[in-house]
Amino acid sequence: MMRPRLTLIVNNGVPCGEAAQGGSQRSCSNRFEPYGLKVHAAELWSAYFHARFASPREVALFCDVSFQTALNWWGAVTAPASHIALLVLLTDPEAPAFFADAVQRAA
């Protein structure tokens, strides 16, 4: 079995001199710091759940998790795993805007 490899994609269509003159940086590094995002993930998810649901019980039912897990998310004790994040992003049309706005405010 082959392991996945990191692939570097280079755009040779724009010379380095032109990119430095007027191009805007498209990196996310200026918008948020990854470690800070990890540290504040539980608070971010808690804010989302408070905005979207009326109670931890509704969170538990929607995400198909135990009430205690939903209570931990609700109280910003822990953050959901990636499959819950995908569930939320794929089923709630307002979720991407909520998280984009939250990251914008934090930047």
C-alpha positions as CSV (number, residue, x, y, z in Angstrom):
1,M,0.0,0.0,0.0
2,M,1.4,3.4,-1.0
3,R,1.3,6.2,1.5
4,P,-0.1,9.6,0.3
5,R,2.5,12.1,-0.6
6,L,2.6,15.9,-0.4
7,T,2.5,17.5,-3.8
8,L,3.7,21.0,-4.5
9,I,1.8,22.8,-7.3
10,V,3.7,25.7,-8.9
11,N,2.2,28.4,-11.1
12,N,4.8,29.3,-13.7
13,G,2.4,31.6,-15.5
14,V,3.2,34.5,-13.1
15,P,6.8,35.6,-12.8
16,C,8.1,36.3,-9.3
17,G,8.5,40.0,-10.0
18,E,4.9,40.5,-11.0
19,A,3.6,38.6,-8.0
20,A,5.5,40.8,-5.6
21,Q,4.3,44.1,-7.2
22,G,0.6,44.0,-6.9
23,G,-0.6,40.6,-6.0
24,S,-2.4,40.1,-2.8
25,Q,-1.5,37.4,-0.4
26,R,-4.0,34.5,-0.4
27,S,-2.6,32.6,2.5
28,C,-4.8,32.1,5.5
29,S,-1.9,32.7,7.9
30,N,-2.9,36.4,8.2
31,R,-6.4,35.6,9.1
32,F,-6.0,33.2,12.0
33,E,-3.3,31.3,13.8
34,P,-3.8,27.5,13.7
35,Y,-2.9,26.9,17.4
36,G,-5.3,29.7,18.5
37,L,-8.0,28.0,16.5
38,K,-7.3,24.7,18.2
39,V,-7.4,26.4,21.6
40,H,-10.6,28.2,21.0
41,A,-12.4,25.5,19.0
42,A,-14.6,24.4,21.9
43,E,-15.8,28.0,22.4
44,L,-16.4,28.5,18.7
45,W,-18.5,25.3,18.5
46,S,-20.4,26.2,21.7
47,A,-21.3,29.6,20.2
48,Y,-22.5,27.8,17.0
49,F,-24.7,25.4,19.0
50,H,-26.2,28.2,21.1
51,A,-27.0,30.1,18.0
52,R,-28.5,27.1,16.1
53,F,-30.2,25.0,18.7
54,A,-32.4,25.7,21.7
55,S,-30.9,23.1,24.1
56,P,-28.1,20.5,24.5
57,R,-30.8,17.9,24.0
58,E,-31.5,19.1,20.5
59,V,-27.8,19.0,19.7
60,A,-27.6,15.4,20.9
61,L,-30.6,14.4,18.7
62,F,-29.3,16.2,15.6
63,C,-25.7,14.9,15.9
64,D,-26.7,11.5,17.2
65,V,-24.5,11.7,20.3
66,S,-25.1,11.2,24.0
67,F,-26.6,13.9,26.0
68,Q,-23.4,14.2,28.0
69,T,-21.4,14.8,24.9
70,A,-23.8,17.4,23.7
71,L,-23.6,19.0,27.1
72,N,-19.8,19.2,26.9
73,W,-20.1,20.9,23.5
74,W,-22.8,23.2,24.7
75,G,-20.6,24.3,27.7
76,A,-17.4,24.6,25.6
77,V,-15.7,21.8,27.5
78,T,-14.8,19.9,24.3
79,A,-15.3,20.4,20.6
80,P,-16.9,17.9,18.1
81,A,-14.9,15.5,16.1
82,S,-14.4,16.0,12.3
83,H,-17.3,13.8,11.3
84,I,-19.7,16.1,13.3
85,A,-18.1,19.1,11.7
86,L,-18.8,17.7,8.3
87,L,-22.3,16.8,9.2
88,V,-23.0,20.4,10.3
89,L,-21.3,22.0,7.3
90,L,-23.2,19.7,4.9
91,T,-26.6,20.0,6.5
92,D,-26.8,23.6,7.8
93,P,-26.6,26.2,4.9
94,E,-25.9,28.9,7.5
95,A,-23.0,27.2,9.2
96,P,-20.2,28.2,6.8
97,A,-21.2,31.8,7.1
98,F,-21.3,31.6,10.9
99,F,-17.8,30.1,11.1
100,A,-16.4,32.5,8.5
101,D,-17.9,35.4,10.4
102,A,-16.4,34.1,13.7
103,V,-13.0,33.7,12.2
104,Q,-13.2,37.2,10.7
105,R,-14.0,38.7,14.1
106,A,-11.1,36.8,15.7
107,A,-8.6,38.0,13.1
